[in-house]
Amino acid sequence: MAQKILAKASGHAAVEPGQVVDTEVDLLYMHEMLAIALGPFREIGVDRVWDPDRIVVTLDHWVPPPTEEIAKMHQAIREFCREQGIDRFHDIGDHGIIHQLVAERGYAQPGDLVIGSDSHTNTVGAVGAFAAGIGATDTAAVMATGRIWLKVPETIRVDIEGALDRRTWAKDVILRTVSLTGDDGAQYKAVEFGGPTVEGFPMNERLTLSNMTTEMGAKAGMVAADEVTRDYLAHTGRPFEPIAGDEDAAYEKTYHVDVDGMGPQVALPESPSNVQPVEEVAGTKLHVAFLGSCTSARIEDLRAAAEIMRGGRLAPGMRMFVSPASQKIYREAMEEGLVGVFMDAGATFANSTCGPCFGGHLGVLAPNEVCISSSNRNYPGRMGSREARVYLASPMTVAASTLYGEITDPRDV
């Protein structure tokens, strides 16, 4: 898939791993990184972005702005989008975590080369695109030219098969997969998911899979487009021709992951690859739970967590922060009564933001606090104090654990 998409983007009949190609970008998306890219963009010496209709911008990391400095950053982004005619700027109120927003609005399509100013741009590869993150200087260059040099990556194939146990989802599958590859086992590789289990996953779970290929070190994570993709993107009205890897494609490595009967998994501090079955760490005392991030905070995740928590209360001394992946999901959660379920249980239901996930605001951890999170990273200092400890789990495991104040197997609740 990666080679086919990069060949199309660079105008070649075919490309090979290791080849450096000059590609035309189909979509560039940015969050607050745009403010950092403005300096390099102006140094390039152009007055206008290459194509405002192929740029998407939202505010997501600090929403609402917690300091005057961040408020000025948001102000600069608003002014730039206005002067450049970037109509797909999603300001506070109509925003979302950028990876979720780009997927749910159908901005990224199968076969597209998508470039984002964030490491978890891999998420959008779930719709069959090649989606990769870059830094501020490269972002400025793409803004100015619509092009980027890329090295064609080798591809790792991950075939997943088997029927999962109850209350076990894609988050558990990707944690298991990261434990097999290690934190850097896919360094600058494209990860291509397939197999019967993946084919049966709805789009929300495919997004979770692609999202955490970043924690494998991957340049991109992809799922071939199919009828699930077509249904998910039907609202856009844009036809597409799916791109899939050939049956005889040469992969650098193939992982066959048998998840038949597998239950929930948990990543222990201080690495997403330090994974154990939930029963091995059940009983670990907790202070905080976070249900949010671009990994696992879609409406399906909130529904599953609310099903477990309905009628219950947080354990004494337990705190919970819930942040949906977009304001669209927030509205759906309100209409379905899910917000009330979380609030009745004693949780804080916040707006859509990346804040707690990266230790920015709205839920930063204190020293020695222990958190269970549906997010993607648990490195030291990721969510606040370097002395805090973070366990990664599925929304259902997070929800079950809030009721008991300790890591709890959701199948037992």
C-alpha positions as CSV (number, residue, x, y, z in Angstrom):
1,M,0.0,0.0,0.0
2,A,2.7,2.5,1.0
3,Q,4.7,2.0,-2.3
4,K,1.6,2.3,-4.4
5,I,0.4,5.5,-2.7
6,L,3.8,7.1,-2.8
7,A,4.3,6.1,-6.5
8,K,1.0,7.8,-7.3
9,A,1.9,10.9,-5.3
10,S,5.3,11.2,-7.0
11,G,4.2,10.4,-10.5
12,H,6.2,7.2,-10.8
13,A,4.9,3.9,-12.2
14,A,6.5,2.2,-9.2
15,V,8.8,3.0,-6.3
16,E,11.0,0.8,-4.1
17,P,11.8,0.9,-0.4
18,G,14.7,3.2,0.3
19,Q,14.0,5.4,-2.7
20,V,13.6,9.1,-2.0
21,V,10.7,10.7,-3.9
22,D,9.4,14.2,-4.4
23,T,5.7,13.9,-3.7
24,E,2.6,16.0,-4.1
25,V,0.5,16.2,-0.9
26,D,-3.2,15.6,-1.1
27,L,-4.0,17.0,2.4
28,L,-2.0,18.9,5.0
29,Y,-3.5,19.3,8.5
30,M,-2.3,21.2,11.5
31,H,-3.1,22.1,15.1
32,E,-1.2,24.5,17.3
33,M,2.0,23.5,15.5
34,L,0.9,26.0,12.8
35,A,1.9,28.8,15.1
36,I,5.4,27.4,15.3
37,A,5.6,26.9,11.6
38,L,4.7,30.5,10.8
39,G,8.2,31.7,11.3
40,P,9.8,29.2,8.9
41,F,6.9,29.8,6.4
42,R,7.6,33.5,6.3
43,E,11.3,32.9,5.9
44,I,10.6,31.0,2.7
45,G,9.4,34.2,1.3
46,V,6.0,33.3,-0.1
47,D,2.9,35.3,0.7
48,R,0.2,32.6,0.2
49,V,-0.1,28.9,1.1
50,W,-0.1,26.6,-2.0
51,D,-3.7,25.6,-1.8
52,P,-6.0,26.7,1.1
53,D,-8.6,24.1,0.1
54,R,-6.2,21.3,0.9
55,I,-5.3,22.5,4.3
56,V,-7.2,21.7,7.6
57,V,-6.5,23.5,10.9
58,T,-8.0,23.0,14.3
59,L,-7.2,23.9,17.9
60,D,-6.9,20.9,20.1
61,H,-3.8,20.8,22.4
62,W,-4.8,23.6,24.8
63,V,-8.6,24.1,24.6
64,P,-9.6,26.4,26.0
65,P,-6.3,28.3,26.3
66,P,-5.0,28.0,29.9
67,T,-2.6,31.0,29.7
68,E,-2.2,34.3,27.9
69,E,0.6,32.9,25.9
70,I,-1.5,30.1,24.5
71,A,-4.4,32.5,23.9
72,K,-2.0,34.6,21.7
73,M,-1.0,31.5,19.9
74,H,-4.6,30.8,19.1
75,Q,-5.1,34.4,18.0
76,A,-2.2,34.1,15.6
77,I,-3.6,30.9,14.1
78,R,-7.0,32.5,13.6
79,E,-5.6,35.6,11.9
80,F,-3.4,33.5,9.6
81,C,-6.3,31.2,8.5
82,R,-8.5,34.2,7.9
83,E,-5.9,36.0,5.8
84,Q,-5.0,32.9,3.8
85,G,-8.6,31.9,3.2
86,I,-8.3,28.5,4.9
87,D,-12.0,27.8,5.3
88,R,-11.5,24.4,6.9
89,F,-10.3,26.1,10.1
90,H,-12.2,24.5,13.1
91,D,-12.1,27.0,15.9
92,I,-13.2,26.3,19.5
93,G,-16.8,25.1,19.5
94,D,-16.5,23.2,16.2
95,H,-13.2,21.6,16.8
96,G,-11.8,18.2,17.7
97,I,-8.5,16.4,18.2
98,I,-7.1,16.9,14.7
99,H,-6.8,13.2,13.8
100,Q,-10.3,12.4,14.7
101,L,-11.7,15.5,13.0
102,V,-9.9,14.8,9.7
103,A,-11.3,11.2,9.7
104,E,-14.9,12.0,10.8
105,R,-15.3,14.9,8.4
106,G,-14.0,12.8,5.5
107,Y,-11.2,15.2,4.7
108,A,-8.8,12.2,4.1
109,Q,-9.7,9.7,1.5
110,P,-8.3,6.2,0.5
111,G,-5.1,6.5,-1.6
112,D,-4.4,10.0,-0.4
113,L,-1.0,11.2,0.8
114,V,-1.8,13.0,4.1
115,I,0.7,15.0,6.0
116,G,0.1,16.2,9.5
117,S,2.0,18.3,12.0
118,D,1.7,15.7,14.7
119,S,3.3,12.3,15.4
120,H,-0.1,10.6,15.6
121,T,-1.0,11.5,12.0
122,N,-0.7,7.7,11.5
123,T,-4.3,7.5,12.8
124,V,-5.8,8.5,9.5
125,G,-4.2,5.6,7.7
126,A,-7.1,3.6,8.9
127,V,-9.1,4.9,5.9
128,G,-6.6,3.6,3.5
129,A,-4.4,6.6,3.2
130,F,-0.6,7.1,3.7
131,A,-0.7,9.5,6.6
132,A,2.6,10.6,8.2
133,G,3.6,13.2,10.8
134,I,6.3,15.9,10.3
135,G,7.8,18.8,12.3
136,A,7.4,22.5,12.1
137,T,10.0,23.3,9.4
138,D,8.7,20.6,7.1
139,T,5.2,21.8,7.7
140,A,6.2,25.3,6.6
141,A,7.6,23.9,3.4
142,V,4.5,21.9,2.6
143,M,2.3,25.0,3.3
144,A,4.4,26.9,0.8
145,T,4.8,24.3,-2.0
146,G,2.4,21.4,-1.4
147,R,5.2,19.0,-1.9
148,I,7.5,17.0,0.4
149,W,10.5,14.7,0.0
150,L,9.9,11.2,1.5
151,K,11.9,8.1,1.7
152,V,9.8,5.1,0.7
153,P,9.6,2.9,3.8
154,E,9.8,-0.8,4.1
155,T,6.4,-2.4,5.1
156,I,5.7,-4.6,8.0
157,R,2.5,-6.7,7.7
158,V,0.4,-7.5,10.8
159,D,-2.2,-10.2,10.2
160,I,-4.6,-10.5,13.1
161,E,-7.1,-13.4,13.4
162,G,-9.3,-14.9,16.1
163,A,-12.4,-14.0,18.1
164,L,-11.7,-11.7,21.0
165,D,-13.2,-12.4,24.5
166,R,-15.9,-10.3,25.9
167,R,-15.2,-6.6,26.5
168,T,-12.0,-6.8,24.6
169,W,-11.4,-4.4,21.7
170,A,-8.8,-3.0,19.3
171,K,-7.0,-1.1,22.0
172,D,-6.2,-4.5,23.6
173,V,-5.1,-5.8,20.2
174,I,-2.8,-2.9,19.5
175,L,-1.3,-3.1,22.9
176,R,-0.6,-6.8,22.3
177,T,0.9,-6.0,19.0
178,V,3.2,-3.2,20.3
179,S,4.4,-5.7,23.0
180,L,5.5,-8.0,20.1
181,T,7.3,-5.4,18.0
182,G,8.7,-3.2,20.8
183,D,8.7,0.6,21.0
184,D,11.0,0.9,17.9
185,G,10.3,-2.4,16.2
186,A,8.8,-0.5,13.2
187,Q,11.1,2.4,13.1
188,Y,10.4,4.4,9.8
189,K,8.3,1.5,8.5
190,A,4.8,1.4,7.1
191,V,2.6,-1.0,9.1
192,E,-0.1,-2.6,7.1
193,F,-2.9,-4.4,9.1
194,G,-4.9,-7.2,7.7
195,G,-6.5,-10.5,8.6
196,P,-10.1,-11.6,9.5
197,T,-10.1,-9.7,12.9
198,V,-9.2,-6.4,11.3
199,E,-11.6,-6.9,8.4
200,G,-14.4,-7.3,11.0
201,F,-13.4,-4.2,12.9
202,P,-15.6,-1.1,12.4
203,M,-13.8,2.2,11.6
204,N,-13.5,3.4,15.2
205,E,-11.4,0.3,16.1
206,R,-9.3,0.6,12.9
207,L,-8.4,4.2,13.9
208,T,-7.2,2.9,17.2
209,L,-5.0,0.3,15.5
210,S,-3.4,2.9,13.2
211,N,-3.0,5.4,15.9
212,M,-0.7,3.4,18.0
213,T,1.6,2.4,15.2
214,T,3.3,5.6,16.3
215,E,4.3,3.8,19.5
216,M,5.9,1.2,17.3
217,G,8.1,3.9,15.7
218,A,6.3,3.6,12.4
219,K,6.1,6.3,9.7
220,A,2.6,5.2,8.7
221,G,-0.1,2.7,9.8
222,M,-2.7,1.6,7.3
223,V,-5.7,-0.6,6.7
224,A,-6.9,-1.3,3.2
225,A,-10.1,0.5,2.3
226,D,-13.2,-1.8,1.9
227,E,-16.9,-1.6,2.4
228,V,-16.4,-0.5,6.0
229,T,-14.4,2.4,4.7
230,R,-17.0,3.1,2.0
231,D,-19.8,3.2,4.6
232,Y,-17.8,5.5,6.9
233,L,-17.0,8.0,4.2
234,A,-20.4,7.8,2.4
235,H,-21.4,11.2,3.8
236,T,-18.7,12.9,1.8
237,G,-20.2,11.8,-1.6
238,R,-16.7,11.4,-3.0
239,P,-16.0,8.2,-5.0
240,F,-12.7,6.5,-4.5
241,E,-10.7,3.5,-5.8
242,P,-9.2,1.6,-2.9
243,I,-5.5,0.8,-2.9
244,A,-4.4,-2.5,-1.4
245,G,-1.2,-4.4,-1.2
246,D,-0.7,-7.1,-3.8
247,E,-1.2,-10.7,-2.7
248,D,2.4,-11.5,-3.5
249,A,3.8,-8.2,-2.0
250,A,7.2,-8.5,-0.4
251,Y,7.1,-7.4,3.3
252,E,10.2,-6.8,5.4
253,K,8.5,-8.8,8.2
254,T,5.1,-10.3,8.9
255,Y,3.6,-10.8,12.3
256,H,0.8,-13.3,12.7
257,V,-1.1,-12.3,15.8
258,D,-3.6,-14.9,17.1
259,V,-6.1,-13.1,19.4
260,D,-8.6,-16.0,19.7
261,G,-10.0,-15.8,23.2
262,M,-7.7,-13.0,24.2
263,G,-8.9,-10.7,27.0
264,P,-8.1,-7.2,28.0
265,Q,-4.5,-6.0,28.0
266,V,-2.8,-3.3,30.1
267,A,0.5,-1.5,29.4
268,L,2.5,-1.0,32.6
269,P,4.7,2.0,33.3
270,E,6.8,3.2,31.6
271,S,6.3,2.0,28.1
272,P,3.4,1.1,25.8
273,S,5.2,-2.1,25.0
274,N,5.3,-3.3,28.6
275,V,2.1,-5.2,28.3
276,Q,0.4,-7.8,30.5
277,P,-3.1,-9.4,30.6
278,V,-5.4,-7.4,32.9
279,E,-5.6,-10.2,35.4
280,E,-1.8,-10.0,36.0
281,V,-2.1,-6.4,37.2
282,A,-5.6,-6.4,38.6
283,G,-5.7,-4.9,42.1
284,T,-3.2,-2.2,41.4
285,K,-4.4,0.9,43.3
286,L,-5.3,4.0,41.3
287,H,-6.0,7.7,41.9
288,V,-7.0,8.9,38.5
289,A,-8.7,7.6,35.3
290,F,-8.6,9.4,32.0
291,L,-11.0,8.5,29.2
292,G,-9.9,10.5,26.1
293,S,-7.3,11.2,23.5
294,C,-7.1,10.5,19.7
295,T,-6.7,6.8,20.6
296,S,-9.9,5.8,22.3
297,A,-12.5,8.5,22.8
298,R,-14.9,8.0,20.0
299,I,-18.6,7.7,20.6
300,E,-18.4,3.9,20.6
301,D,-15.7,4.1,23.3
302,L,-17.9,6.4,25.4
303,R,-20.9,4.1,25.0
304,A,-19.0,1.1,26.1
305,A,-17.6,2.8,29.2
306,A,-21.0,4.3,30.1
307,E,-22.6,0.8,29.9
308,I,-20.2,-0.4,32.6
309,M,-20.5,2.7,34.8
310,R,-24.3,3.3,34.5
311,G,-25.8,3.4,38.0
312,G,-22.3,3.2,39.7
313,R,-20.1,5.6,41.5
314,L,-16.4,6.3,41.4
315,A,-14.6,4.5,44.2
316,P,-13.7,6.7,47.2
317,G,-10.6,8.8,46.5
318,M,-10.9,8.1,42.7
319,R,-11.0,10.9,40.1
320,M,-12.0,10.5,36.5
321,F,-11.7,12.9,33.5
322,V,-13.6,12.3,30.3
323,S,-12.8,14.2,27.1
324,P,-14.4,13.1,23.8
325,A,-12.2,13.1,20.7
326,S,-14.3,15.8,19.0
327,Q,-17.1,18.3,19.8
328,K,-19.3,16.3,17.3
329,I,-18.8,13.3,19.6
330,Y,-19.6,15.5,22.6
331,R,-22.9,16.4,21.1
332,E,-23.7,12.7,20.3
333,A,-22.8,11.8,23.9
334,M,-25.2,14.5,25.2
335,E,-28.0,13.4,23.0
336,E,-27.6,9.8,24.1
337,G,-27.5,10.7,27.8
338,L,-23.9,9.4,28.2
339,V,-22.6,12.7,29.7
340,G,-25.1,12.3,32.5
341,V,-24.0,8.7,33.2
342,F,-20.4,9.8,33.7
343,M,-21.4,12.9,35.8
344,D,-23.7,10.8,37.9
345,A,-20.8,8.5,38.6
346,G,-18.8,11.5,39.8
347,A,-16.6,12.0,36.7
348,T,-15.6,15.4,35.2
349,F,-16.8,15.6,31.6
350,A,-14.7,18.1,29.7
351,N,-14.6,19.5,26.2
352,S,-12.6,17.9,23.4
353,T,-8.9,18.5,24.0
354,C,-5.5,16.8,24.0
355,G,-4.7,18.5,27.3
356,P,-4.6,15.6,29.8
357,C,-3.0,13.2,27.4
358,F,0.3,15.1,27.0
359,G,0.3,16.8,30.4
360,G,-0.7,20.2,29.1
361,H,-3.7,21.1,31.2
362,L,-7.1,19.8,32.5
363,G,-5.9,16.8,34.5
364,V,-2.2,17.0,35.0
365,L,-0.8,14.3,37.4
366,A,0.9,15.1,40.7
367,P,4.0,13.1,42.0
368,N,3.2,9.5,43.0
369,E,-0.3,9.6,41.5
370,V,-1.3,6.5,39.6
371,C,-3.5,6.8,36.5
372,I,-5.2,4.4,34.2
373,S,-5.7,6.0,30.7
374,S,-7.2,5.1,27.4
375,S,-4.5,7.2,25.6
376,N,-1.4,6.0,23.8
377,R,1.7,6.9,25.8
378,N,2.9,6.3,29.4
379,Y,6.5,7.4,29.3
380,P,7.8,9.3,32.4
381,G,6.3,12.8,32.6
382,R,3.9,12.2,29.7
383,M,0.8,13.2,31.7
384,G,2.4,15.5,34.3
385,S,4.9,14.6,37.0
386,R,7.8,12.3,36.1
387,E,7.0,10.6,39.5
388,A,3.5,9.7,38.4
389,R,2.8,6.3,36.9
390,V,0.4,5.7,34.0
391,Y,-1.2,2.4,32.9
392,L,-2.7,2.2,29.4
393,A,-5.9,0.2,28.8
394,S,-9.1,0.1,26.8
395,P,-12.1,2.4,27.6
396,M,-13.9,-0.6,29.2
397,T,-11.0,-1.5,31.5
398,V,-10.7,2.2,32.4
399,A,-14.4,2.4,33.2
400,A,-14.4,-0.8,35.3
401,S,-11.3,0.4,37.2
402,T,-13.0,3.6,38.3
403,L,-15.7,1.8,40.2
404,Y,-13.2,-0.1,42.4
405,G,-10.3,2.4,42.6
406,E,-7.9,-0.3,41.3
407,I,-7.2,-2.0,38.0
408,T,-10.2,-4.2,37.3
409,D,-11.0,-6.8,34.6
410,P,-14.1,-5.4,32.8
411,R,-15.3,-8.9,32.2
412,D,-15.9,-9.2,36.0
413,V,-18.1,-6.1,36.2
